[in-house]
Amino acid sequence: MTTRTIALATTAAIATALLAGCTTTPADMPGNGVGQNSSASPEATSASDAHNNADVMFSMMMIPHHQQAVEMADMIIGRSGINPRITELAQKIKDAQQPEIVQMEGWLDAWGVGAPNDMLDDMDHGNGMMSDGDMSELESASDADAGRIFLEQMIEHHEGAIDMAADEVENGQYPDTITLAENIITSQTAEIKVMTGLLNAG
């Protein structure tokens, strides 16, 4: 998809520039490459050095992605006239993704990378991100429509997150980041099934 390609390319350039300024990168590590850590001590796998560009890209892109999901959930939580199963799902999404935001922010801090929001403001909307118009539609929708709109938008949002997580599983290096990506694939795939069922139930 064009927007996804632009988003990935833009973030790749940002991540590469940021990593070039870090004091420790995978290229500086013993073995000089992914999977060549046999001579490294256990301390060499700390968050500050056992990472690559894919790990940075994933965290930088997933933080604002999660933040938008939390914002979408907040637009549903507490509203009356919406299927309780939808509001419960929105709360579940918020409860899961808010701690993951904190976790990824911690990794970026340990890697010497700044907060992603300001750097990604100019990116086109890809990877399932909602536009300002989409967010306004959800916020202003009546209770009768808000549940359906939330489900439709969140399915697309989750599909984008799964794509990003799959890229991290394939290309990442930092074990905890890969584990998070695997968990996102599992949990959000299951949530898509639930949301699809709720939509089909009318």
Biotite code that builds the C-alpha atoms (Angstrom):
import biotite.structure as struc

atoms = struc.array([
    struc.Atom([0.000, 0.000, 0.000], chain_id="A", res_id=1, res_name="MET", atom_name="CA", element="C"),
    struc.Atom([1.410, 3.412, -0.903], chain_id="A", res_id=2, res_name="THR", atom_name="CA", element="C"),
    struc.Atom([0.816, 5.046, 2.478], chain_id="A", res_id=3, res_name="THR", atom_name="CA", element="C"),
    struc.Atom([2.396, 2.094, 4.277], chain_id="A", res_id=4, res_name="ARG", atom_name="CA", element="C"),
    struc.Atom([5.445, 2.233, 2.014], chain_id="A", res_id=5, res_name="THR", atom_name="CA", element="C"),
    struc.Atom([5.830, 5.962, 2.628], chain_id="A", res_id=6, res_name="ILE", atom_name="CA", element="C"),
    struc.Atom([5.428, 5.495, 6.367], chain_id="A", res_id=7, res_name="ALA", atom_name="CA", element="C"),
    struc.Atom([7.996, 2.723, 6.536], chain_id="A", res_id=8, res_name="LEU", atom_name="CA", element="C"),
    struc.Atom([10.476, 4.598, 4.358], chain_id="A", res_id=9, res_name="ALA", atom_name="CA", element="C"),
    struc.Atom([10.120, 7.793, 6.375], chain_id="A", res_id=10, res_name="THR", atom_name="CA", element="C"),
    struc.Atom([10.537, 6.041, 9.676], chain_id="A", res_id=11, res_name="THR", atom_name="CA", element="C"),
    struc.Atom([13.473, 4.017, 8.354], chain_id="A", res_id=12, res_name="ALA", atom_name="CA", element="C"),
    struc.Atom([15.275, 7.241, 7.500], chain_id="A", res_id=13, res_name="ALA", atom_name="CA", element="C"),
    struc.Atom([14.532, 8.667, 10.959], chain_id="A", res_id=14, res_name="ILE", atom_name="CA", element="C"),
    struc.Atom([15.657, 5.509, 12.709], chain_id="A", res_id=15, res_name="ALA", atom_name="CA", element="C"),
    struc.Atom([18.843, 5.289, 10.663], chain_id="A", res_id=16, res_name="THR", atom_name="CA", element="C"),
    struc.Atom([19.738, 8.896, 11.440], chain_id="A", res_id=17, res_name="ALA", atom_name="CA", element="C"),
    struc.Atom([19.043, 8.425, 15.129], chain_id="A", res_id=18, res_name="LEU", atom_name="CA", element="C"),
    struc.Atom([21.031, 5.219, 15.377], chain_id="A", res_id=19, res_name="LEU", atom_name="CA", element="C"),
    struc.Atom([23.937, 6.831, 13.557], chain_id="A", res_id=20, res_name="ALA", atom_name="CA", element="C"),
    struc.Atom([24.180, 9.245, 16.470], chain_id="A", res_id=21, res_name="GLY", atom_name="CA", element="C"),
    struc.Atom([24.029, 6.585, 19.180], chain_id="A", res_id=22, res_name="CYS", atom_name="CA", element="C"),
    struc.Atom([27.218, 5.645, 20.981], chain_id="A", res_id=23, res_name="THR", atom_name="CA", element="C"),
    struc.Atom([26.393, 1.930, 20.766], chain_id="A", res_id=24, res_name="THR", atom_name="CA", element="C"),
    struc.Atom([24.820, 0.155, 17.802], chain_id="A", res_id=25, res_name="THR", atom_name="CA", element="C"),
    struc.Atom([24.745, -3.465, 16.628], chain_id="A", res_id=26, res_name="PRO", atom_name="CA", element="C"),
    struc.Atom([27.695, -2.670, 14.330], chain_id="A", res_id=27, res_name="ALA", atom_name="CA", element="C"),
    struc.Atom([29.786, -1.804, 17.429], chain_id="A", res_id=28, res_name="ASP", atom_name="CA", element="C"),
    struc.Atom([28.996, -5.065, 19.178], chain_id="A", res_id=29, res_name="MET", atom_name="CA", element="C"),
    struc.Atom([31.328, -8.081, 19.326], chain_id="A", res_id=30, res_name="PRO", atom_name="CA", element="C"),
    struc.Atom([30.613, -10.268, 16.318], chain_id="A", res_id=31, res_name="GLY", atom_name="CA", element="C"),
    struc.Atom([29.437, -7.241, 14.296], chain_id="A", res_id=32, res_name="ASN", atom_name="CA", element="C"),
    struc.Atom([26.014, -8.582, 13.383], chain_id="A", res_id=33, res_name="GLY", atom_name="CA", element="C"),
    struc.Atom([22.705, -10.112, 14.327], chain_id="A", res_id=34, res_name="VAL", atom_name="CA", element="C"),
    struc.Atom([22.969, -13.618, 15.695], chain_id="A", res_id=35, res_name="GLY", atom_name="CA", element="C"),
    struc.Atom([26.755, -13.391, 16.231], chain_id="A", res_id=36, res_name="GLN", atom_name="CA", element="C"),
    struc.Atom([26.754, -12.941, 19.991], chain_id="A", res_id=37, res_name="ASN", atom_name="CA", element="C"),
    struc.Atom([28.503, -16.152, 21.073], chain_id="A", res_id=38, res_name="SER", atom_name="CA", element="C"),
    struc.Atom([31.495, -14.218, 22.380], chain_id="A", res_id=39, res_name="SER", atom_name="CA", element="C"),
    struc.Atom([29.402, -11.575, 24.120], chain_id="A", res_id=40, res_name="ALA", atom_name="CA", element="C"),
    struc.Atom([28.847, -11.543, 27.869], chain_id="A", res_id=41, res_name="SER", atom_name="CA", element="C"),
    struc.Atom([25.301, -11.665, 29.324], chain_id="A", res_id=42, res_name="PRO", atom_name="CA", element="C"),
    struc.Atom([25.553, -7.921, 29.960], chain_id="A", res_id=43, res_name="GLU", atom_name="CA", element="C"),
    struc.Atom([25.814, -7.358, 26.182], chain_id="A", res_id=44, res_name="ALA", atom_name="CA", element="C"),
    struc.Atom([22.120, -8.129, 25.803], chain_id="A", res_id=45, res_name="THR", atom_name="CA", element="C"),
    struc.Atom([20.960, -5.051, 27.753], chain_id="A", res_id=46, res_name="SER", atom_name="CA", element="C"),
    struc.Atom([18.380, -2.742, 26.209], chain_id="A", res_id=47, res_name="ALA", atom_name="CA", element="C"),
    struc.Atom([21.048, -0.155, 25.447], chain_id="A", res_id=48, res_name="SER", atom_name="CA", element="C"),
    struc.Atom([22.940, -2.194, 22.862], chain_id="A", res_id=49, res_name="ASP", atom_name="CA", element="C"),
    struc.Atom([21.156, -5.381, 21.732], chain_id="A", res_id=50, res_name="ALA", atom_name="CA", element="C"),
    struc.Atom([18.904, -3.671, 19.210], chain_id="A", res_id=51, res_name="HIS", atom_name="CA", element="C"),
    struc.Atom([18.822, -2.769, 15.539], chain_id="A", res_id=52, res_name="ASN", atom_name="CA", element="C"),
    struc.Atom([17.042, -0.348, 13.207], chain_id="A", res_id=53, res_name="ASN", atom_name="CA", element="C"),
    struc.Atom([13.967, -2.590, 12.977], chain_id="A", res_id=54, res_name="ALA", atom_name="CA", element="C"),
    struc.Atom([13.512, -2.492, 16.770], chain_id="A", res_id=55, res_name="ASP", atom_name="CA", element="C"),
    struc.Atom([13.738, 1.315, 16.783], chain_id="A", res_id=56, res_name="VAL", atom_name="CA", element="C"),
    struc.Atom([11.361, 1.650, 13.826], chain_id="A", res_id=57, res_name="MET", atom_name="CA", element="C"),
    struc.Atom([8.830, -0.688, 15.417], chain_id="A", res_id=58, res_name="PHE", atom_name="CA", element="C"),
    struc.Atom([8.802, 1.182, 18.727], chain_id="A", res_id=59, res_name="SER", atom_name="CA", element="C"),
    struc.Atom([8.708, 4.615, 17.109], chain_id="A", res_id=60, res_name="MET", atom_name="CA", element="C"),
    struc.Atom([5.783, 3.665, 14.901], chain_id="A", res_id=61, res_name="MET", atom_name="CA", element="C"),
    struc.Atom([3.868, 1.575, 17.414], chain_id="A", res_id=62, res_name="MET", atom_name="CA", element="C"),
    struc.Atom([3.833, 4.189, 20.186], chain_id="A", res_id=63, res_name="ILE", atom_name="CA", element="C"),
    struc.Atom([1.698, 6.736, 18.263], chain_id="A", res_id=64, res_name="PRO", atom_name="CA", element="C"),
    struc.Atom([-0.293, 3.819, 16.822], chain_id="A", res_id=65, res_name="HIS", atom_name="CA", element="C"),
    struc.Atom([-1.142, 2.613, 20.334], chain_id="A", res_id=66, res_name="HIS", atom_name="CA", element="C"),
    struc.Atom([-1.802, 6.180, 21.506], chain_id="A", res_id=67, res_name="GLN", atom_name="CA", element="C"),
    struc.Atom([-4.406, 6.586, 18.798], chain_id="A", res_id=68, res_name="GLN", atom_name="CA", element="C"),
    struc.Atom([-6.042, 3.273, 19.760], chain_id="A", res_id=69, res_name="ALA", atom_name="CA", element="C"),
    struc.Atom([-6.269, 4.475, 23.359], chain_id="A", res_id=70, res_name="VAL", atom_name="CA", element="C"),
    struc.Atom([-7.804, 7.747, 22.164], chain_id="A", res_id=71, res_name="GLU", atom_name="CA", element="C"),
    struc.Atom([-10.362, 5.808, 20.103], chain_id="A", res_id=72, res_name="MET", atom_name="CA", element="C"),
    struc.Atom([-11.196, 3.621, 23.088], chain_id="A", res_id=73, res_name="ALA", atom_name="CA", element="C"),
    struc.Atom([-11.683, 6.686, 25.284], chain_id="A", res_id=74, res_name="ASP", atom_name="CA", element="C"),
    struc.Atom([-14.292, 7.973, 22.826], chain_id="A", res_id=75, res_name="MET", atom_name="CA", element="C"),
    struc.Atom([-16.350, 4.820, 23.476], chain_id="A", res_id=76, res_name="ILE", atom_name="CA", element="C"),
    struc.Atom([-15.752, 4.061, 27.154], chain_id="A", res_id=77, res_name="ILE", atom_name="CA", element="C"),
    struc.Atom([-18.473, 5.505, 29.356], chain_id="A", res_id=78, res_name="GLY", atom_name="CA", element="C"),
    struc.Atom([-20.901, 6.305, 26.552], chain_id="A", res_id=79, res_name="ARG", atom_name="CA", element="C"),
    struc.Atom([-24.444, 5.124, 27.037], chain_id="A", res_id=80, res_name="SER", atom_name="CA", element="C"),
    struc.Atom([-26.467, 3.423, 24.352], chain_id="A", res_id=81, res_name="GLY", atom_name="CA", element="C"),
    struc.Atom([-23.559, 1.328, 23.054], chain_id="A", res_id=82, res_name="ILE", atom_name="CA", element="C"),
    struc.Atom([-23.407, -2.458, 23.192], chain_id="A", res_id=83, res_name="ASN", atom_name="CA", element="C"),
    struc.Atom([-21.686, -3.239, 26.538], chain_id="A", res_id=84, res_name="PRO", atom_name="CA", element="C"),
    struc.Atom([-19.533, -5.831, 24.787], chain_id="A", res_id=85, res_name="ARG", atom_name="CA", element="C"),
    struc.Atom([-18.093, -3.049, 22.632], chain_id="A", res_id=86, res_name="ILE", atom_name="CA", element="C"),
    struc.Atom([-17.354, -0.789, 25.585], chain_id="A", res_id=87, res_name="THR", atom_name="CA", element="C"),
    struc.Atom([-15.774, -3.714, 27.434], chain_id="A", res_id=88, res_name="GLU", atom_name="CA", element="C"),
    struc.Atom([-13.598, -4.409, 24.409], chain_id="A", res_id=89, res_name="LEU", atom_name="CA", element="C"),
    struc.Atom([-12.591, -0.744, 24.222], chain_id="A", res_id=90, res_name="ALA", atom_name="CA", element="C"),
    struc.Atom([-11.553, -0.850, 27.889], chain_id="A", res_id=91, res_name="GLN", atom_name="CA", element="C"),
    struc.Atom([-9.607, -4.063, 27.292], chain_id="A", res_id=92, res_name="LYS", atom_name="CA", element="C"),
    struc.Atom([-7.739, -2.458, 24.377], chain_id="A", res_id=93, res_name="ILE", atom_name="CA", element="C"),
    struc.Atom([-6.870, 0.595, 26.475], chain_id="A", res_id=94, res_name="LYS", atom_name="CA", element="C"),
    struc.Atom([-5.750, -1.510, 29.448], chain_id="A", res_id=95, res_name="ASP", atom_name="CA", element="C"),
    struc.Atom([-3.485, -3.591, 27.219], chain_id="A", res_id=96, res_name="ALA", atom_name="CA", element="C"),
    struc.Atom([-1.952, -0.885, 25.076], chain_id="A", res_id=97, res_name="GLN", atom_name="CA", element="C"),
    struc.Atom([-1.276, 1.875, 27.629], chain_id="A", res_id=98, res_name="GLN", atom_name="CA", element="C"),
    struc.Atom([1.344, -0.205, 29.514], chain_id="A", res_id=99, res_name="PRO", atom_name="CA", element="C"),
    struc.Atom([2.905, -1.214, 26.184], chain_id="A", res_id=100, res_name="GLU", atom_name="CA", element="C"),
    struc.Atom([3.345, 2.468, 25.327], chain_id="A", res_id=101, res_name="ILE", atom_name="CA", element="C"),
    struc.Atom([5.277, 2.972, 28.566], chain_id="A", res_id=102, res_name="VAL", atom_name="CA", element="C"),
    struc.Atom([7.357, -0.125, 27.837], chain_id="A", res_id=103, res_name="GLN", atom_name="CA", element="C"),
    struc.Atom([8.325, 1.049, 24.356], chain_id="A", res_id=104, res_name="MET", atom_name="CA", element="C"),
    struc.Atom([9.074, 4.564, 25.576], chain_id="A", res_id=105, res_name="GLU", atom_name="CA", element="C"),
    struc.Atom([11.476, 2.981, 28.063], chain_id="A", res_id=106, res_name="GLY", atom_name="CA", element="C"),
    struc.Atom([13.254, 1.119, 25.278], chain_id="A", res_id=107, res_name="TRP", atom_name="CA", element="C"),
    struc.Atom([13.644, 4.262, 23.186], chain_id="A", res_id=108, res_name="LEU", atom_name="CA", element="C"),
    struc.Atom([15.012, 6.097, 26.198], chain_id="A", res_id=109, res_name="ASP", atom_name="CA", element="C"),
    struc.Atom([17.517, 3.310, 26.867], chain_id="A", res_id=110, res_name="ALA", atom_name="CA", element="C"),
    struc.Atom([18.548, 3.382, 23.214], chain_id="A", res_id=111, res_name="TRP", atom_name="CA", element="C"),
    struc.Atom([19.093, 7.143, 23.302], chain_id="A", res_id=112, res_name="GLY", atom_name="CA", element="C"),
    struc.Atom([16.215, 7.813, 20.905], chain_id="A", res_id=113, res_name="VAL", atom_name="CA", element="C"),
    struc.Atom([13.818, 10.721, 21.422], chain_id="A", res_id=114, res_name="GLY", atom_name="CA", element="C"),
    struc.Atom([10.054, 10.523, 21.724], chain_id="A", res_id=115, res_name="ALA", atom_name="CA", element="C"),
    struc.Atom([8.502, 9.649, 18.338], chain_id="A", res_id=116, res_name="PRO", atom_name="CA", element="C"),
    struc.Atom([5.472, 11.922, 18.177], chain_id="A", res_id=117, res_name="ASN", atom_name="CA", element="C"),
    struc.Atom([7.119, 15.114, 16.975], chain_id="A", res_id=118, res_name="ASP", atom_name="CA", element="C"),
    struc.Atom([9.205, 13.216, 14.447], chain_id="A", res_id=119, res_name="MET", atom_name="CA", element="C"),
    struc.Atom([6.266, 11.382, 12.901], chain_id="A", res_id=120, res_name="LEU", atom_name="CA", element="C"),
    struc.Atom([3.776, 14.246, 12.699], chain_id="A", res_id=121, res_name="ASP", atom_name="CA", element="C"),
    struc.Atom([4.396, 14.729, 8.981], chain_id="A", res_id=122, res_name="ASP", atom_name="CA", element="C"),
    struc.Atom([3.988, 11.046, 8.033], chain_id="A", res_id=123, res_name="MET", atom_name="CA", element="C"),
    struc.Atom([1.113, 10.079, 5.775], chain_id="A", res_id=124, res_name="ASP", atom_name="CA", element="C"),
    struc.Atom([-1.500, 7.917, 7.461], chain_id="A", res_id=125, res_name="HIS", atom_name="CA", element="C"),
    struc.Atom([-0.556, 4.281, 6.917], chain_id="A", res_id=126, res_name="GLY", atom_name="CA", element="C"),
    struc.Atom([-0.464, 1.079, 8.913], chain_id="A", res_id=127, res_name="ASN", atom_name="CA", element="C"),
    struc.Atom([-4.123, 1.409, 9.828], chain_id="A", res_id=128, res_name="GLY", atom_name="CA", element="C"),
    struc.Atom([-3.783, 4.881, 11.359], chain_id="A", res_id=129, res_name="MET", atom_name="CA", element="C"),
    struc.Atom([-6.981, 6.917, 11.320], chain_id="A", res_id=130, res_name="MET", atom_name="CA", element="C"),
    struc.Atom([-7.046, 10.354, 9.716], chain_id="A", res_id=131, res_name="SER", atom_name="CA", element="C"),
    struc.Atom([-8.251, 13.447, 11.562], chain_id="A", res_id=132, res_name="ASP", atom_name="CA", element="C"),
    struc.Atom([-11.517, 13.065, 9.666], chain_id="A", res_id=133, res_name="GLY", atom_name="CA", element="C"),
    struc.Atom([-11.882, 9.471, 10.825], chain_id="A", res_id=134, res_name="ASP", atom_name="CA", element="C"),
    struc.Atom([-11.317, 10.480, 14.435], chain_id="A", res_id=135, res_name="MET", atom_name="CA", element="C"),
    struc.Atom([-13.827, 13.322, 14.150], chain_id="A", res_id=136, res_name="SER", atom_name="CA", element="C"),
    struc.Atom([-16.380, 10.926, 12.672], chain_id="A", res_id=137, res_name="GLU", atom_name="CA", element="C"),
    struc.Atom([-16.033, 8.586, 15.632], chain_id="A", res_id=138, res_name="LEU", atom_name="CA", element="C"),
    struc.Atom([-16.095, 11.366, 18.216], chain_id="A", res_id=139, res_name="GLU", atom_name="CA", element="C"),
    struc.Atom([-19.184, 13.042, 16.807], chain_id="A", res_id=140, res_name="SER", atom_name="CA", element="C"),
    struc.Atom([-21.144, 9.865, 16.013], chain_id="A", res_id=141, res_name="ALA", atom_name="CA", element="C"),
    struc.Atom([-24.391, 9.167, 17.766], chain_id="A", res_id=142, res_name="SER", atom_name="CA", element="C"),
    struc.Atom([-24.513, 6.285, 20.218], chain_id="A", res_id=143, res_name="ASP", atom_name="CA", element="C"),
    struc.Atom([-26.442, 4.320, 17.603], chain_id="A", res_id=144, res_name="ALA", atom_name="CA", element="C"),
    struc.Atom([-23.552, 4.606, 15.140], chain_id="A", res_id=145, res_name="ASP", atom_name="CA", element="C"),
    struc.Atom([-20.493, 4.973, 17.375], chain_id="A", res_id=146, res_name="ALA", atom_name="CA", element="C"),
    struc.Atom([-20.174, 1.294, 18.222], chain_id="A", res_id=147, res_name="GLY", atom_name="CA", element="C"),
    struc.Atom([-20.227, 0.223, 14.589], chain_id="A", res_id=148, res_name="ARG", atom_name="CA", element="C"),
    struc.Atom([-17.786, 2.949, 13.527], chain_id="A", res_id=149, res_name="ILE", atom_name="CA", element="C"),
    struc.Atom([-15.439, 2.041, 16.377], chain_id="A", res_id=150, res_name="PHE", atom_name="CA", element="C"),
    struc.Atom([-15.416, -1.620, 15.359], chain_id="A", res_id=151, res_name="LEU", atom_name="CA", element="C"),
    struc.Atom([-14.834, -0.863, 11.680], chain_id="A", res_id=152, res_name="GLU", atom_name="CA", element="C"),
    struc.Atom([-12.025, 1.569, 12.424], chain_id="A", res_id=153, res_name="GLN", atom_name="CA", element="C"),
    struc.Atom([-10.379, -0.580, 15.079], chain_id="A", res_id=154, res_name="MET", atom_name="CA", element="C"),
    struc.Atom([-10.319, -3.630, 12.814], chain_id="A", res_id=155, res_name="ILE", atom_name="CA", element="C"),
    struc.Atom([-8.385, -1.601, 10.244], chain_id="A", res_id=156, res_name="GLU", atom_name="CA", element="C"),
    struc.Atom([-6.188, -0.189, 13.020], chain_id="A", res_id=157, res_name="HIS", atom_name="CA", element="C"),
    struc.Atom([-5.403, -3.660, 14.373], chain_id="A", res_id=158, res_name="HIS", atom_name="CA", element="C"),
    struc.Atom([-4.603, -4.970, 10.896], chain_id="A", res_id=159, res_name="GLU", atom_name="CA", element="C"),
    struc.Atom([-1.999, -2.220, 10.528], chain_id="A", res_id=160, res_name="GLY", atom_name="CA", element="C"),
    struc.Atom([-0.491, -3.074, 13.920], chain_id="A", res_id=161, res_name="ALA", atom_name="CA", element="C"),
    struc.Atom([-0.273, -6.742, 12.958], chain_id="A", res_id=162, res_name="ILE", atom_name="CA", element="C"),
    struc.Atom([1.586, -5.826, 9.763], chain_id="A", res_id=163, res_name="ASP", atom_name="CA", element="C"),
    struc.Atom([4.103, -3.755, 11.737], chain_id="A", res_id=164, res_name="MET", atom_name="CA", element="C"),
    struc.Atom([4.489, -6.489, 14.336], chain_id="A", res_id=165, res_name="ALA", atom_name="CA", element="C"),
    struc.Atom([5.134, -9.091, 11.633], chain_id="A", res_id=166, res_name="ALA", atom_name="CA", element="C"),
    struc.Atom([7.900, -6.893, 10.219], chain_id="A", res_id=167, res_name="ASP", atom_name="CA", element="C"),
    struc.Atom([9.469, -6.697, 13.688], chain_id="A", res_id=168, res_name="GLU", atom_name="CA", element="C"),
    struc.Atom([9.307, -10.464, 14.221], chain_id="A", res_id=169, res_name="VAL", atom_name="CA", element="C"),
    struc.Atom([11.029, -10.990, 10.878], chain_id="A", res_id=170, res_name="GLU", atom_name="CA", element="C"),
    struc.Atom([13.652, -8.251, 11.113], chain_id="A", res_id=171, res_name="ASN", atom_name="CA", element="C"),
    struc.Atom([14.066, -7.270, 14.773], chain_id="A", res_id=172, res_name="GLY", atom_name="CA", element="C"),
    struc.Atom([16.908, -8.164, 17.112], chain_id="A", res_id=173, res_name="GLN", atom_name="CA", element="C"),
    struc.Atom([15.988, -7.086, 20.653], chain_id="A", res_id=174, res_name="TYR", atom_name="CA", element="C"),
    struc.Atom([14.269, -10.108, 22.275], chain_id="A", res_id=175, res_name="PRO", atom_name="CA", element="C"),
    struc.Atom([11.734, -8.157, 24.360], chain_id="A", res_id=176, res_name="ASP", atom_name="CA", element="C"),
    struc.Atom([10.622, -6.117, 21.359], chain_id="A", res_id=177, res_name="THR", atom_name="CA", element="C"),
    struc.Atom([10.145, -9.265, 19.303], chain_id="A", res_id=178, res_name="ILE", atom_name="CA", element="C"),
    struc.Atom([8.155, -10.832, 22.150], chain_id="A", res_id=179, res_name="THR", atom_name="CA", element="C"),
    struc.Atom([5.892, -7.772, 22.303], chain_id="A", res_id=180, res_name="LEU", atom_name="CA", element="C"),
    struc.Atom([5.382, -7.953, 18.538], chain_id="A", res_id=181, res_name="ALA", atom_name="CA", element="C"),
    struc.Atom([4.420, -11.622, 18.784], chain_id="A", res_id=182, res_name="GLU", atom_name="CA", element="C"),
    struc.Atom([1.960, -10.810, 21.576], chain_id="A", res_id=183, res_name="ASN", atom_name="CA", element="C"),
    struc.Atom([0.421, -8.025, 19.484], chain_id="A", res_id=184, res_name="ILE", atom_name="CA", element="C"),
    struc.Atom([-0.089, -10.417, 16.574], chain_id="A", res_id=185, res_name="ILE", atom_name="CA", element="C"),
    struc.Atom([-1.769, -12.991, 18.827], chain_id="A", res_id=186, res_name="THR", atom_name="CA", element="C"),
    struc.Atom([-3.952, -10.649, 20.871], chain_id="A", res_id=187, res_name="SER", atom_name="CA", element="C"),
    struc.Atom([-5.032, -8.323, 18.106], chain_id="A", res_id=188, res_name="GLN", atom_name="CA", element="C"),
    struc.Atom([-5.807, -11.174, 15.712], chain_id="A", res_id=189, res_name="THR", atom_name="CA", element="C"),
    struc.Atom([-8.136, -12.552, 18.384], chain_id="A", res_id=190, res_name="ALA", atom_name="CA", element="C"),
    struc.Atom([-9.695, -9.129, 18.923], chain_id="A", res_id=191, res_name="GLU", atom_name="CA", element="C"),
    struc.Atom([-10.325, -8.733, 15.184], chain_id="A", res_id=192, res_name="ILE", atom_name="CA", element="C"),
    struc.Atom([-12.312, -11.983, 15.283], chain_id="A", res_id=193, res_name="LYS", atom_name="CA", element="C"),
    struc.Atom([-14.377, -10.673, 18.192], chain_id="A", res_id=194, res_name="VAL", atom_name="CA", element="C"),
    struc.Atom([-14.983, -7.334, 16.491], chain_id="A", res_id=195, res_name="MET", atom_name="CA", element="C"),
    struc.Atom([-15.919, -8.979, 13.217], chain_id="A", res_id=196, res_name="THR", atom_name="CA", element="C"),
    struc.Atom([-18.423, -11.140, 15.086], chain_id="A", res_id=197, res_name="GLY", atom_name="CA", element="C"),
    struc.Atom([-19.927, -8.090, 16.788], chain_id="A", res_id=198, res_name="LEU", atom_name="CA", element="C"),
    struc.Atom([-20.277, -6.321, 13.442], chain_id="A", res_id=199, res_name="LEU", atom_name="CA", element="C"),
    struc.Atom([-21.916, -9.329, 11.822], chain_id="A", res_id=200, res_name="ASN", atom_name="CA", element="C"),
    struc.Atom([-24.309, -9.643, 14.746], chain_id="A", res_id=201, res_name="ALA", atom_name="CA", element="C"),
    struc.Atom([-25.549, -6.150, 13.956], chain_id="A", res_id=202, res_name="GLY", atom_name="CA", element="C"),
])
